[in-house]
Structures are given as C-alpha cells and as structure tokens.
Amino acid sequence: MWEYESGALSLTAASFFCMDSLSPDFQTILSAFGLEASGISPLGSGLINRTSLIRMPGQSCAVLQQVNGMFPPAINEAIDAVTRHLAAKGLVTPGLLRTNTGDCYFDHGGETWRILTYIEGVSHDLLDNGRQAAGAGMMLARFHRSVADLRYQFGNQRPGVHDTAKHLAALRAALDEQKHHSHYEVIASLADQILVFADSLPALPDVPERIVHGDPKISNFLFTRESDEPVCMIDFDTIGTMQLPLELGDAFRSWCNPAGEDSATGVFSMDLFAPAVKAYLSETAGWIRPEETDSIVLATQTILIELAARFCADALNESYFGWDPERFPGHSEHNQIRAAGQLAVARSLTDQKTRAEEIVRQAST
C-alpha cells in the first residue's frame, strides 16, 4: 500500500483505513463510479484539492479527489479532453474514470468529486540534480508538442493569471489600504524593492497563446524511483491557453530555485537551468518560435517578480489560504518569506542574465 511522505510515495501497511470504517459519503461516491474498495489513505501534501489513494481488490489503486470550489466542474471536461489526447499520442498520463452515468465527475453534497487512474512514481518538491532538471524539461516539451494540435474550447480559463501589471497594481492598492497592518513598515520596504525591480524590466513580446499546463512547478511531475527518469505530468486543473514564455518562466523559476518557495534566501541555479532549458529546446526544435525562445530569461524574471508582488500583497491582505502553521505564526509572516525569496531569486537571475541568455542561445542553435 502507498502513502505520500516527504515528496515521495512509500510502502506502508498502516496507511490505509478499512472501508468498513469510512463515512457513508465515501461509500456513495465510490458506488457512483461503480467501484469497490478495501482501503483508503490520504495522498499528497497539496493545499487545494483533498486527495486520497483508494485500494481496490487485486491490489490495484486509483486516486480520489474532492475538487476545490475555486475550480468550476467544467475543468474536468477539459482535463478529460487533454489527457485522452495525450494518451492517444503515446504519453503516459493519469485519466479520469467515468461514473455509472458516463460523467467524468460526480456532484455530491455540494462538492465535486473525481477519480483518476493511479500512476506509480515519485514527485519532488525540489530538484536534486541536473538529470532531474533535464527530465522535467523533456517532459514539459513533449506535453506542449503533444497538445499543440488539440482543438478544444477551454471554458475554465482563469483570466489574468499572469497579468503582471494587474498584480503590481494589486500590491500598490494593498499598500494604500492596509496601513494599519502590524507588519506594515517591514512589508512596505519589501514592496518598494519589488516595485523598483518590476519597473526595470522591459515588456515581454506579444506572442500567440498556446495550450499549456498552467502550473508546471516541479511537484507536478512524476519520476521513476530508481533512475530519475520522467514518467508524466499530473494536476491539470490549470490547463488552458497562455503565452508560452510565461509557462516556461513559471517552470524555470520553480525548477531552478534549490531553496524552494519557503526560504527568503533563494538563488537561481544555472546548474539546473542549463540542462532543463537544453532538454526543452532540443525537444521543441522547429516548433518553438524564435521570439518565444528569446524571451525565456525575461519571462522567468517577470514571473519571479510577479509572484513576489502577489506574495507581498497577500502578506498585507492575509488572503492567501495556503500557509504552513507549523513553521510560521501566521499568513503574513509566511508570505513575507515567500515574497522575499522570489525577489532574491529574481536578483540572482538578473546577476547571471548574460550567462543565462547565452545558454538559451546555444541550446537553440
């Protein structure tokens, strides 16, 4: 049996609860999918969807999720379309199971539930080496190329996800509206540094939108346990269309910060960036446009400072629902660290910008 612990799935006999002890809700949900299960266990450390691993007769497993209300039920139709397309192209991917009535999700008790096929693998909160970075780059590239010919009208689009100007304006508004905050002076100093940095960045080129994952952080990749080979991407709730450099900037800011989001002293690692971008551009040669390639470094800087602004505004508004109460006394303190960390990584990348752009240039020729 499996349980999720410290970024990896590990075998344990104590992780499953007997189905006889489960609430009627779980029984109702599983019955709606025509499933019988002998055990269930919490899976993952995500803060958005409530995820469980269910064990079925014959030791096979599936993944049960209670979908957060921030996502409309229509997202499941989009996930179904994308994962079926990926499977048809020969990529490993989780897929949605159908209910007895043929739906790919089930409404129960005012909540949306879904069940996905289980794929064995290991996820990482942080990259350990260049081999993993190259694997992530290759997998993201194959995902992008595989969905490039998908014709689907996404009804789940989240407007303004990477509207940097909007997020900077939100930070300025928070500075005006939250002057009573107990940490205001510290946060305002941090905000000023973020805004000055943002003002130094040129605008990104206007390129067409493509189908993207929408949240290519490293924990949304599965790797083999033994060899660090990439297996697949997971967590498609953010699937939609976006300008490709923004997707890549979001990926590299996550992959190339060995300290992670919860450290104020992050750095941008060229030892992780080089293999990742080389693998991605090798797989997308002849497909990615030169103007998309040329803006990879700038897009990464932009996403880093955008996230710094978002975390800084959250530190004042205390509106971000995900924080770690075991490490931080409150929302604000956690988001101050997050904001400072993203700013530190942005500065680190800027200090190495010439080298980063040369790596991209060499990888694209």
N, C-alpha and C positions, 0 to 999 in steps of 0.2 A: 504494500500500500504506500501511498505517497503523501507527503506533506511538504509545504513550502517553508523553507527556513534559510535566512541569510542569503537570499538571491538564488537559491538552488532547490531542486526537488530532491528529497532524500527519503530513503526507505524506512518506514517505522510501522510497527504493528499497532501502536496505540493511537494512531492519528484518526481513525475512523470511529464515528458513533454508530451504534447499531440502529438500523432503520426503525425498529420497534419503538425506540425512544424519541423519534422525531415528531415534530408537530404535525397536525393534520394538513397544514399548508404545504409542507414539503411533499407529503403523500399526494395531495391533489395536483400539484404542479407536475410531478413525475408521471402521474397517471395520464395527464393531458398529452404527454408525449409518448404514451404507450410504453413506458419504461418501468422495469422493476429494479430496485437497487437494494444492496445488502449493507451499504455503509456510506457515510458522507463525512467530509472533512473540510475545514476552511482551507482555501488555497490562495496564496499570494499575499502581498502586503499593500496592495493598491488602496487608495483613499476614495475612489469614485464608485466603482461597481462592487457589490458584495458577491464574492466569487467562492464557489465550493467545488470540490472534486467528489464526484459520486462513483462508487464502485458497483459494478453490476455482476450478475452471475457469470462465471467463467473468468473472473479477474479483469475483465475489460473495464475501462473508465470513460467518463465523459465529464465535461465542465458545465456546471450550472451557474448562471449569473442573474442576480437581481439588478436590473439596469437602473442607473441613477436617473432621476427625473429630469436632469438637465438635458438628456438626450431624448428626442421625440421617438415614438415607436417606429417611425419610418426609417430610422437609421438601420434597423435590422434588415429591411428590404435591400438597402444599399450594400450592407455587409454581405448579404446572400449573393447579390449580383457580382460583387467583386471577387469573393472567394471562389465562386463557381468558375469565373473567368480565369483566375489564377490556376485552379486545378486543371482546367482544360488545356492550359499552356504547359502543364507538367510540373508546376511548382507545388511543393508541399505547403499546405495551408490548413488551418482549422476551418471547419464548415459548420453551418447551422443545421441542427436536426429539425424535422417538421413535426408539428403537433398532429393529433389524430384527425384534425380538420384541414390539414395541409398548410397551416400557417408556420412561419419561421420564428414566431414568438408567441407568448401566452400572457394575456392580461389576467391578473388575479389580485384581488384585494387592493385595487387601485395602483398596482405595481406591474411593471413589465418584466417578464422572465424569459430567458432563453437558455438553450442547451447547445453546446458546441462539442465537436469531436475533440478528443484529447490527443495531444501530440507530445511525446516524451522529449524532454530537452531541459537545458539549464538556462536560466536568464541571469543576467548580471546587472547590478546597479551601477557598476563602474567597470571600464575596460582594464584588463590586466596587462595586455601586451599588444604589439603591433599585429600579430596574427589574428587576434580577435577583431581589431580595427579593420583590417583588410577584409575579413569575412563579412562584417557589417556593411562595408562599402559595396562589396559584390552583391549581397542580398538586396540592399536597397535599390541598386541599379537594375537588377533583374525584376524586382517588383515594378519599378517605373516603366521599364520597357514592355513588360507583360500586359499592363493595363492601358498602355498608350492607345490601343485600338478599341478599347471598350466604349461602346456608345450607351451611355446611361445618363439620365437626367437626375442629378442628386437633389433630393428635396430636403436634405438635412444640413445644408450649408450653414456654417456659423459666420455671419458677416463680421468683418473687421478683426478676425483673429490675429492677423499680423499687420494691422493698420498702426504703424509705429507712431504717426502723428497723433492719432487718437489716444494712444496710451500715454504719450508725453503730455498731452492736454489734460488727461485724467490726473496725472501726477501734479500738474500745476494747480488744478482745481482742489485736490486734496490738501495741498499746502495752504490754499486760501481758506478752506472750510474747516480744517482740523487743528487750528492753532491752540486749542485748549488741550491737546493730547499731551500726556505726561512726558512722552519722549520727543516732543516736537523739535527741540533745538538740535538734538542728535540727528534725527531723521531729515530735518531741513538741510543740514550741512551735507548729508549724503545725497539728497535730492539735487542740490545745486551742482555737485560734481557730476551727477548723471546727466543733467540737462546741458551742462557745458560740453560734455563729451558728445552728446547727441547732436549738438549744433555744429560740431566739427566734421560730421560725416556727410559726404555727398549723397544725393538721392540715388536710389537703385534704378537701373534701366527698366523701361517698360517692356516687359516680355509677355508673351501669351501664357495663359494658365494651362496647366496640365493636371491630370489626375494624380493625386498624391496621398500618402498615408495620413498626413496631418499631425502626427506625433511620433516622429522617428527617434525618440530617445532610446538609449541602448537597452533599457529594460524591456522594450517591446520587440526584442529579437531573442529567438531561442537558438542555442548552440548545442552540439553534441557534448556529452560529458567527458569523453575520453580524448578527443582530438581538437576541440575548439572550432570545429567546422560549423558554419551557419546552417541551421535547419529551416527556419521560416520566420516570418514576421507575425506578430499577434496584435490584438487590441485594435480593431478597426473602427471604433466609434467616431473617430475624427476624419474618416475617409471623405474625400471631396476634391475640389479643384483649387489650385493655388499656383502662383508663380513658382517655378521650380527652384530658383535660388533661395527663396525663403524656406522651402522644405530642407534644402541642403544646409543652409545656415543653422537651422534648428537641430539637424542631425550632428553637425560637427561641433556645435557649442556643447552638446551633451557628451559626445564620444571623447572629446579631446580635453576634458577637464578632469584629471585624475582625482581631484579633491571632492568632486560632487557638488551638488547644489547647497548643501548644508554647511559649507565652510566659507568663511569670509576671505580666505587667502588662496583662492584658486589660481591656477595658471593654465595657459593654453599650451598643450603638449604637441610639439612638432613630430615627436617620435610616434604619436598616434595619428596625427593629421596626415602625414605623408603616406603611409600605407593605405589609409582609408580613402583618401581622395584619388590615389593612383588606381586602386581597385575599382572605384566607382567609374572613373573616366575611361578605364580600359573596357569595362562592360558596356558603356554608353557611347563609345566611339562611333561617329557617323549618325548619331541620333540627337545628342545634346547640341544645342546651338552655341556658337562662339560667344555670343553676348551673355548667355547663361553661365558658361564656364568662366568668363572674365569677371563675373560679379560674385563668385563664390566667397571670396575672402571678405568683401564688403558686406555681403548678406549675412555672414557669420557675425561680423562686428555689429551689424544692425540688430540682429535677433538678440544678441547678448545685452545690448543697451536697452532694447525694448523690454526684455524680461527684468532687467534691473529696475526700470521705471515701474513696471507692474508690481513687483515685489515691494518697492518703496511706497507706492500708493497704498498697497494692502497693509503695510506697517502702520500707516496713519488711519486708514478706514477700518482696519481689522475685519475685513470682509472675506478674506480667503479662507475657505473651510478646511484646507489641509494643513495641519501643523503637527509637530511632534511634542506632546505634553511631557514626555519622559526626559527630553533634553532641554526644553525651553519653558520659561514660566508663562508665556502667553503667545498669542498670534503675532503681536507686534515684534517681539524680540526675535522670533524665528524668521520673520520676513525681513527684518533689518539685516540679518546674517545673509539671507538669500540675495538681497539686493547688493550688498557689499561684495559678495562673492562673484556675481555676474559682472559687476563693474571691474573687479580685479582681473577677471579672465579677459574682458574686453581690452583692458590696458595691456595685458600680456600679449595678446594677439597683435595689437597695434605696434608694440615694440618689435615684433617679428614679422611685420606685414610684408616687407620686401622678400624675405625668405619664403613666406607662405605663398605669395604670388608666383615666385619662381618655381616652387614645387608644382603648383597648378599648371603653369605654362609648360613645364617639361612633361607633365603627365598627359597633357592634351595634344602633344605633337607626335 
